[in-house]
Amino acid sequence: MEQSASRPEIGPNGLELLLNGPQTAALQIVLAHGAGQPMDAPFMETVATGLAAEGFGVVRFEFPYMAARRAIGRKRPPDRVPVLCDVWRTVIRHLTPANLVIGGKSMGGRIASMVADEMSVDGLVCLGYPFHPPGRPEKRRVEHLAELQTPCLICQGDRDPFGKPEEVNSYQLSPTIDVHWIADGDHGFKPRKKSGRTEAQNVAQAIFCISTFARSLRVR
């Protein structure tokens, strides 16, 4: 089996995991999905296999509401934040926090950022952080980011309706946070045709940035 191929595994409490990359990798990257797409959505699959090809072990999982949606075939709203945080804690304890980077797409990365310090992980990566709901810049989701101690990389499209440069640059963010702007990208990094860029190029850029960030960490 190729190292980049996804391997299913049953985790704690029956939680289904998807694994990519070498099982002996020195650093594991755990990615949670966004609010509306499952762990094997094309975006998640591309990022996971891309990071696995760089030599990282990659783990994906689904929150209870998404697993239920898969089982019953109907959409369900996300679980409450305390439930989402508890699932993250369970996954981290299962993998152990040492040599572990956590994060994910949109909501998955946001919830990871809420437990990163508490769980003493080595790093945090957020792919399209939902700084505020689209069209509601006054409803910020950034208060905890001012005090974040965990090294953090946020890859954000510069057209992302959940947080554009002029908004994010005005926020008081922890000095441990590095925001990398993806040229002409929307919330999923997709650019406009007139930009001359492609979605594949932008996602590849995010994978490169995550790889560089992860290798820069002083893992235990």
N, C-alpha and C positions, 0 to 999 in steps of 0.2 A: 504493500500500500504506500502511495506517495505521502510524504510528510505533510503536504498541504491539504490532503483529502480529509473530510470531516469524519470523525469517529464518534458515534453516540455512546453515552455512558449514563448510568443511573447514579445520581448523586444523593446527598442527604435528603431525607424525608420524601424519597421518590422523585426528587427533582431531576428532570432530564437535562443532561449537559451535552454540548457538542464540543469536541476537542479537535484542534488542528496543531500541526507542528510536531517537532521532536519531543518525545515523552521525557527526555533527559535535559530539556532546555534549562539554562541557568536562571531564566526569568520567564514568568508566566504573565500574560495579559488577559484579564477577564473583562468581557464586553457584554453589557446588557442592552437590550433593544429599546427603541423609542416607543411612544405611547400607542402608535397605530400599526406597527409592523412587527412580525415575529423575529425570532433569533436567526432564522434561515432566510430572511428577506435578501434580495440581491445585494443591497448595500452592505449588509452585515457579512454576507458570504464573501464579497470581494475584499473587504477589509481584513477579515479573519485569515483568508488564504494568502493575502499579500503579506501580512505580518508573519505567518508561518513560514513563508518562503524566505523571510529574513532571519529565520532561526529561532523565533520565539515560540513558546508554547502558548496557544490561544484557547481560552475557555469561553463558551457562550451558555447562557441559560435563559429561561423565560419566567416572568413573574406569574403568579397564580391566575390572574385574569386572562392572560394571553394563552396559557396552557389550557384553560377551560374553553376558551374560544376555539382552539384547535380541536378539542374533543367534541364540542357540540355543534361547531360550524356556524356559530352566530357571534357577532361582535358584542363585546362587553366593555364597559368603561374601566379604566385603570383602577387598581386597588388603592386604598388610602395610603398616604405617605408612610405612616408607621408600619404598615404591612410591607410596603416596598423596601423600606430600610431593614426590616427584620430578615427579609429574604437575602438581601445583600450580606448581612452579617453571617447568616447561615452558610452562604457560599464561601465567604472569606475564611471562616473557621474550618471548613472542610478542606480548603486548599492550604491553609496556614498563611498568615500575612507576610512572612519573610519572602523576599524576592518576588513580590507580587505587585503588579500595576493593575488598578481597576478603572473602570469607566464605561463608556458606551455612547450610543446615539441619543441625542436630545434628552428625554426624560431619564433614560438609563444612566447617562453621565451625570445628570443633575442629582439623582438619588445617590449615586456613588460619591459625589462630592460632599454629601451630608454625613457620610459615615467614615470617610477616608482617615481623618485625624483620629477618631475614636478607635478605629481598628488597626492603626499603626502600619498601614500599607506603605510601600516604597514610593509609589507614584500614582498619579491620576491623569486620565486622558478623557477629554470630552469632545465629541464630534457633533458640532452644532448645538451649543448650549442654549437652552431656552431662557434667556435672560428675562423675558417678559412675554405674555401672550401677544400674538400678532395684533397690531392696532391698539394695544393697551400698554404703552410704554411706562405708564405710571404704576403698573402692577409688577414691580421688580421682584425677581427671585435671586437676589444677590447678597442679602444681609450676611449670610454665613461665609461668603467668599472673602469678605474683608479680613477675616481672622484665620483663614485657612493656612495650616502649617505644612501640609503635604505638597511636595513639588507637583506642579500641575501644568499640563498643556491643554489649551483649548484651541481646536481648529474650527474656524468660523467662516462661513461664506460672507463676503462683504456686501451681499444683497439679502442676507438672512432677515426675514421679517420678525424673527425672535430676538434680534439684537444686531444692529448695524454699527459700523465703526464710530460714527458721531455720538451714538448713545453709549456704547460700551466704554469708550475712552473717557467718558465723564464719570464712570463709576469708581468707587473706592474699592479697588481689588487688592488682595494680598500680594506682596512682592514675590511670593512663591509661584504666582500664576503668570504664564506666558501665553498671550493670545496670538495665534498665527492666522492671518487673514488669507482665505482662499479666493483668488481673483475671480470676480464676477459670479461667485457661487451663491446659490440659494440655500435653503435649510439642509438640502441633501447634496450640496456642492455643485449642483447642475448649473452651468453657465448659459448665457444667451448665445445664439449662433453668431451674432455680430461681434462677440468678444474674440472670436478666433480660437477659443479654447474648447475642449471637450470635457464631458463629465468624467470620462476615464482618466484624463490628465489630472483633473482636480482631485479625484479620489486617490490616485497614485501619489500626488503631492502630500496628501494627508498621511498616507501610509509611510512615506519617507520621513515626514516630520515626527511621527510617533516612534519610528525606529530609532531616529537620532536621539530623541528625548529619552527613550528607554535605556539606550546604551550609555547615556550620560549619568545615569543614576548610580549612586554608591550602594549597590545591593549588599545584603548581609550573607 
